[in-house]
């Protein structure tokens, strides 16, 4: 019996209680109580593959999130020994330069996989064949064909493979979906997401200069940041949009990867969604905005005094703030994945979700005239 068969027979993982946390990548997240005998619990033994990816150790800092969730980080992998040793030492784990050896020797119950975009397909296939549930950072590859093939493989093998889509876990998105499902929005007209981040020097400073290579990444701001806008459009509307126009620019950093992209989507019901992503914000700040305009209300995400959503419409202009202890973003993604694996539930965002978003990205690149 291989590990997948063992998992499918219910003999490997135990479901557990919920986790609670304060929002934010460095907030302390409380683990579930110890499970009593005979009650299933969430995975406890977790490994990290690809710690040479900047997200392993800086926002969202997966290693820190795992540490605050009080799981056992049984192994940390990076292709370079110095990188693996550095982060394994900091988080009280064991370094590996071969992720296959990590999995075989430590037998993790869950894996967070990162690394160069070009290296992700091999990691993905290995984890599927090994039968280990995993969360892999987007985009899983450098072209749409490969990522769709990975989604096909995951579905064929019934693998537990998740992609982090943290903007689904925001008070804005949760409010919008709840109002949509209750009929409180009316017909949706249009929406937008702007995700403008600092320039590319930060990737060099974080030890991830490969992020500036199209061979290693598949693209620039659109594949790295814009993927969240494509997913948010699908998530808010419940529809499968198409790209109707796209434009990119390389004028700020003059690199082979684009530093700015603007894409217009349209859904089958006629909803228009504008998706904007860039590496052009001066300094270390950020320029972000999420809006949804519908027949009865207009929604706008706000972070003034905490995470909230401004709701405007006839006879109303109010701001709904997330409750105390609300968990959002990447911390919620990781906690939710661990809970779902334990409870025997499917991933919150699936392999097919990733493949559909990546397909939109490369259709936008084609329309914008970007070379492969």
Wavefront OBJ file of the C-alpha trace (Angstrom):
o trace
v 0.000 0.000 0.000
v 1.452 3.368 -0.994
v 0.963 6.575 0.968
v -1.914 7.755 -1.193
v -3.826 4.519 -0.662
v -3.171 4.801 3.043
v -4.525 8.348 3.060
v -7.607 7.386 1.051
v -8.369 4.594 3.488
v -8.366 7.091 6.319
v -5.482 5.560 8.209
v -2.959 8.343 7.876
v -4.458 11.686 8.786
v -6.560 12.781 11.665
v -8.942 15.712 11.619
v -8.717 18.385 14.246
v -10.204 21.486 15.739
v -10.153 24.907 14.181
v -7.352 27.373 14.603
v -7.827 30.959 15.659
v -5.535 33.852 14.995
v -5.099 37.556 14.677
v -4.759 38.703 11.102
v -1.300 39.324 9.677
v 1.631 37.215 8.530
v 3.490 37.661 11.823
v 0.502 37.333 14.135
v 0.519 34.449 16.585
v -1.836 31.682 15.473
v -3.161 29.372 18.156
v -3.107 25.660 17.425
v -6.050 23.389 18.053
v -6.276 21.579 21.392
v -4.655 18.183 21.613
v -6.972 15.607 20.127
v -8.395 13.055 22.499
v -7.835 9.393 21.707
v -9.916 8.276 18.748
v -10.589 11.813 17.480
v -8.857 12.826 14.261
v -6.599 15.889 14.181
v -4.910 18.182 11.694
v -1.452 17.291 10.299
v 1.373 18.078 12.699
v 4.508 17.083 10.755
v 5.060 19.679 8.013
v 7.957 20.189 5.588
v 8.915 23.154 3.389
v 10.320 22.676 -0.107
v 12.018 25.509 -1.987
v 13.124 27.867 0.764
v 15.134 29.767 -1.863
v 11.791 31.369 -2.754
v 11.327 34.758 -1.063
v 7.872 33.796 0.278
v 9.449 31.137 2.482
v 11.000 33.745 4.732
v 9.432 37.119 3.925
v 5.819 38.185 3.484
v 3.876 35.962 3.666
v 6.736 34.052 5.411
v 5.457 30.491 5.376
v 8.038 29.317 7.894
v 6.891 31.928 10.404
v 3.232 31.043 9.806
v 3.970 27.364 10.442
v 5.928 28.248 13.562
v 3.062 30.282 14.998
v 0.644 27.468 14.146
v 2.791 25.301 16.431
v 3.345 22.479 13.982
v 6.566 20.470 13.745
v 8.681 21.754 10.833
v 10.403 18.433 10.113
v 12.541 19.592 7.190
v 13.513 22.646 5.145
v 14.705 22.232 1.566
v 16.664 24.547 -0.710
v 18.918 23.588 -3.649
v 21.834 25.465 -2.068
v 23.116 23.958 1.186
v 23.822 27.348 2.783
v 20.233 28.519 2.258
v 18.748 25.269 3.552
v 21.013 25.321 6.609
v 20.315 28.968 7.380
v 16.542 28.647 7.523
v 16.495 25.180 9.050
v 18.655 26.439 11.900
v 16.474 29.510 12.470
v 13.301 27.427 12.676
v 14.709 24.445 14.554
v 14.500 22.034 11.647
v 16.708 19.795 9.481
v 18.190 21.067 6.185
v 17.945 19.196 2.877
v 19.201 19.977 -0.616
v 17.142 17.146 -2.164
v 13.399 17.434 -1.572
v 12.904 13.775 -2.402
v 15.234 12.807 0.421
v 13.385 15.225 2.702
v 10.053 13.538 2.057
v 11.426 10.005 2.227
v 13.351 10.559 5.469
v 10.999 12.809 7.425
v 7.642 11.437 6.169
v 5.742 14.729 6.487
v 1.977 14.777 6.805
v 1.807 18.002 4.818
v 4.163 19.967 2.572
v 4.410 23.617 1.596
v 6.207 23.774 -1.756
v 7.864 26.817 -3.279
v 11.007 27.371 -5.359
v 11.672 28.734 -8.833
v 8.600 28.692 -11.073
v 10.524 26.571 -13.559
v 11.289 23.995 -10.852
v 7.701 23.689 -9.607
v 6.378 21.121 -12.139
v 8.902 18.477 -11.056
v 8.140 19.140 -7.384
v 4.411 18.932 -8.113
v 4.636 15.604 -9.931
v 6.809 14.098 -7.213
v 4.434 15.123 -4.411
v 1.432 13.776 -6.310
v 3.147 10.428 -6.847
v 4.299 10.333 -3.213
v 0.710 10.869 -2.051
v 1.560 13.761 0.268
v -1.037 16.558 0.631
v 0.539 19.877 -0.270
v 0.100 23.603 -0.754
v 2.219 24.926 -3.629
v 2.817 28.630 -4.270
v 1.581 29.919 -7.597
v 1.993 29.708 -10.553
v 3.287 26.076 -10.734
v 5.125 26.573 -14.022
v 6.217 28.975 -16.731
v 3.524 28.220 -19.333
v -0.195 27.439 -19.363
v 0.112 24.040 -21.048
v 2.309 22.644 -18.281
v 0.103 23.977 -15.476
v -3.030 22.538 -17.093
v -1.267 19.174 -17.408
v -0.451 19.329 -13.692
v -4.112 19.999 -12.906
v -5.080 17.000 -15.066
v -2.599 14.841 -13.147
v -3.876 15.983 -9.760
v -7.472 15.240 -10.741
v -6.606 11.863 -12.225
v -4.675 10.821 -9.121
v -7.178 12.488 -6.749
v -4.267 14.283 -5.150
v -4.741 16.845 -2.381
v -3.071 19.803 -4.093
v -3.895 23.389 -3.138
v -2.846 26.792 -4.459
v -2.803 29.786 -2.082
v -5.335 32.425 -3.128
v -5.164 34.707 -0.079
v -7.378 37.490 -1.400
v -10.337 35.137 -1.118
v -9.669 35.344 2.623
v -10.372 39.029 3.074
v -13.316 40.802 4.663
v -13.975 42.407 1.278
v -14.237 39.116 -0.614
v -16.146 37.307 2.114
v -18.642 40.174 2.390
v -19.083 40.376 -1.376
v -19.678 36.632 -1.792
v -22.105 36.522 1.143
v -24.092 39.456 -0.262
v -24.034 37.941 -3.748
v -25.376 34.620 -2.490
v -28.168 36.387 -0.559
v -29.163 38.442 -3.600
v -28.173 41.669 -1.842
v -25.895 42.846 -4.674
v -28.267 42.586 -7.566
v -26.685 42.310 -10.994
v -22.912 42.862 -10.887
v -21.718 45.524 -13.319
v -17.953 45.628 -12.913
v -15.063 45.189 -10.526
v -11.360 45.804 -10.266
v -8.196 44.838 -8.461
v -5.037 46.935 -8.388
v -1.923 45.338 -6.910
v 1.000 47.701 -7.404
v 4.115 46.736 -5.455
v 7.659 48.104 -5.077
v 10.306 47.695 -7.751
v 12.380 44.662 -8.626
v 15.406 45.421 -6.420
v 13.573 43.780 -3.509
v 13.881 40.391 -5.201
v 17.650 40.792 -5.421
v 17.758 41.897 -1.785
v 15.683 38.876 -0.722
v 18.023 36.438 -2.464
v 15.606 35.674 -5.293
v 17.170 37.348 -8.381
v 15.721 34.511 -10.473
v 12.396 36.377 -10.236
v 13.751 38.731 -12.916
v 14.353 35.946 -15.463
v 11.546 35.059 -17.862
v 12.976 31.552 -18.278
v 12.729 30.964 -14.541
v 9.380 32.709 -13.961
v 7.395 32.824 -17.202
v 6.826 36.562 -16.814
v 6.806 39.486 -14.439
v 4.201 41.406 -12.484
v 1.210 39.779 -14.177
v 2.116 36.160 -13.448
v 3.397 36.987 -9.970
v 0.820 39.543 -8.745
v -1.904 39.660 -11.376
v -2.793 36.010 -10.836
v -4.650 37.133 -7.695
v -6.848 39.485 -9.717
v -7.790 36.740 -12.167
v -8.729 34.434 -9.309
v -10.634 37.168 -7.476
v -12.727 37.863 -10.581
v -13.664 34.174 -10.831
v -14.309 33.957 -7.089
v -16.509 37.062 -6.803
v -18.577 36.501 -9.931
v -18.739 32.701 -9.880
v -18.137 32.829 -13.634
v -15.360 31.946 -16.059
v -14.151 35.218 -17.622
v -12.326 35.770 -20.879
v -9.551 38.241 -21.648
v -10.809 40.997 -23.966
v -7.772 43.301 -23.875
v -4.303 43.455 -22.327
v -1.353 45.813 -22.300
v 2.065 45.539 -20.647
v 5.005 47.875 -20.122
v 8.747 47.443 -19.532
v 9.505 51.167 -19.347
v 10.423 51.470 -15.662
v 12.999 48.699 -15.169
v 13.772 47.846 -18.821
v 13.918 44.099 -18.182
v 12.700 41.117 -20.178
v 9.877 40.706 -17.652
v 7.100 43.294 -17.673
v 6.940 45.739 -14.779
v 3.324 46.767 -15.441
v 0.222 45.045 -16.828
v -3.420 46.023 -17.235
v -5.947 43.393 -18.333
v -9.666 43.687 -18.977
v -11.857 40.626 -18.450
v -15.485 39.967 -19.346
v -17.681 37.173 -17.956
v -20.482 35.353 -19.829
v -23.060 37.542 -18.021
v -21.284 40.711 -19.093
v -19.407 41.614 -15.906
v -16.300 43.663 -16.684
v -13.266 43.264 -14.427
v -10.058 45.306 -14.580
v -6.915 43.628 -13.311
v -3.839 45.810 -12.750
v -0.455 44.607 -11.468
v 2.967 46.218 -11.319
v 6.443 46.460 -9.857
v 6.455 50.253 -10.109
v 5.500 51.680 -6.717
v 8.337 53.951 -5.510
v 10.025 52.956 -2.253
v 8.721 50.220 0.013
v 5.035 51.090 -0.024
v 2.135 49.640 -1.955
v -0.883 50.806 -3.934
v -3.760 48.358 -3.648
v -7.453 48.606 -4.353
v -10.364 46.166 -4.710
v -13.831 47.272 -5.801
v -17.083 45.695 -6.911
v -19.952 47.711 -8.388
v -23.389 46.118 -8.532
v -27.022 47.065 -9.073
v -27.758 47.777 -5.405
v -24.405 48.516 -3.747
v -20.822 49.477 -4.399
v -18.148 47.686 -2.336
v -14.609 48.911 -1.699
v -11.960 47.242 0.404
v -10.488 49.426 3.121
v -7.651 49.031 5.600
v -8.268 52.270 7.486
v -8.225 51.203 11.148
v -8.267 47.515 10.282
v -9.573 45.285 7.536
v -12.995 46.277 6.307
v -15.291 46.972 3.391
v -17.063 50.218 2.570
v -20.649 49.601 1.449
v -22.345 52.401 -0.493
v -25.793 52.500 -2.027
v -29.194 54.214 -1.918
v -29.728 55.330 1.663
v -26.551 53.735 3.001
v -22.889 54.562 3.359
v -21.276 52.372 5.976
v -18.074 50.505 6.679
v -18.215 46.912 7.873
v -15.084 46.004 9.825
v -13.763 42.496 10.287
v -14.451 41.177 13.801
v -11.749 40.899 16.450
v -9.648 37.797 15.939
v -10.457 37.634 12.230
v -7.977 35.491 10.271
v -7.248 36.539 6.715
v -4.657 36.305 3.975
v -1.888 33.749 3.872
v -2.144 32.761 7.553
v -5.756 31.761 6.951
v -4.805 29.849 3.792
v -2.272 27.700 5.661
v -4.523 27.150 8.673
v -7.462 26.278 6.431
v -5.405 23.803 4.411
v -4.244 22.000 7.535
v -7.798 21.887 8.852
v -9.211 20.609 5.576
v -6.604 17.870 5.224
v -7.385 16.736 8.735
v -11.140 16.860 8.178
v -10.930 15.039 4.872
v -12.207 18.053 2.906
v -10.996 19.220 -0.535
v -8.554 22.133 -0.976
v -9.940 25.672 -0.639
v -8.449 26.556 -4.057
v -7.771 23.592 -6.316
v -5.303 22.648 -9.016
v -7.934 23.522 -11.600
v -8.337 26.972 -10.046
v -4.629 27.559 -10.540
v -4.700 26.263 -14.112
v -7.612 28.511 -15.077
v -5.915 31.593 -13.638
v -2.640 30.765 -15.405
v -4.490 30.210 -18.693
v -5.904 33.735 -18.405
v -2.426 35.095 -17.684
v -0.911 33.645 -20.832
v -3.879 34.657 -22.958
v -3.280 38.201 -21.676
v 0.423 37.918 -22.508
v -0.494 36.813 -26.037
v -2.856 39.774 -26.498
v -0.267 42.189 -25.113
v 2.343 40.911 -27.586
v 4.670 39.505 -24.917
v 7.192 37.025 -26.286
v 7.279 33.564 -24.605
l 1 2 3 4 5 6 7 8 9 10 11 12 13 14 15 16 17 18 19 20 21 22 23 24 25 26 27 28 29 30 31 32 33 34 35 36 37 38 39 40 41 42 43 44 45 46 47 48 49 50 51 52 53 54 55 56 57 58 59 60 61 62 63 64 65 66 67 68 69 70 71 72 73 74 75 76 77 78 79 80 81 82 83 84 85 86 87 88 89 90 91 92 93 94 95 96 97 98 99 100 101 102 103 104 105 106 107 108 109 110 111 112 113 114 115 116 117 118 119 120 121 122 123 124 125 126 127 128 129 130 131 132 133 134 135 136 137 138 139 140 141 142 143 144 145 146 147 148 149 150 151 152 153 154 155 156 157 158 159 160 161 162 163 164 165 166 167 168 169 170 171 172 173 174 175 176 177 178 179 180 181 182 183 184 185 186 187 188 189 190 191 192 193 194 195 196 197 198 199 200 201 202 203 204 205 206 207 208 209 210 211 212 213 214 215 216 217 218 219 220 221 222 223 224 225 226 227 228 229 230 231 232 233 234 235 236 237 238 239 240 241 242 243 244 245 246 247 248 249 250 251 252 253 254 255 256 257 258 259 260 261 262 263 264 265 266 267 268 269 270 271 272 273 274 275 276 277 278 279 280 281 282 283 284 285 286 287 288 289 290 291 292 293 294 295 296 297 298 299 300 301 302 303 304 305 306 307 308 309 310 311 312 313 314 315 316 317 318 319 320 321 322 323 324 325 326 327 328 329 330 331 332 333 334 335 336 337 338 339 340 341 342 343 344 345 346 347 348 349 350 351 352 353 354 355 356 357 358 359 360 361 362 363 364 365 366 367 368 369 370 371 372
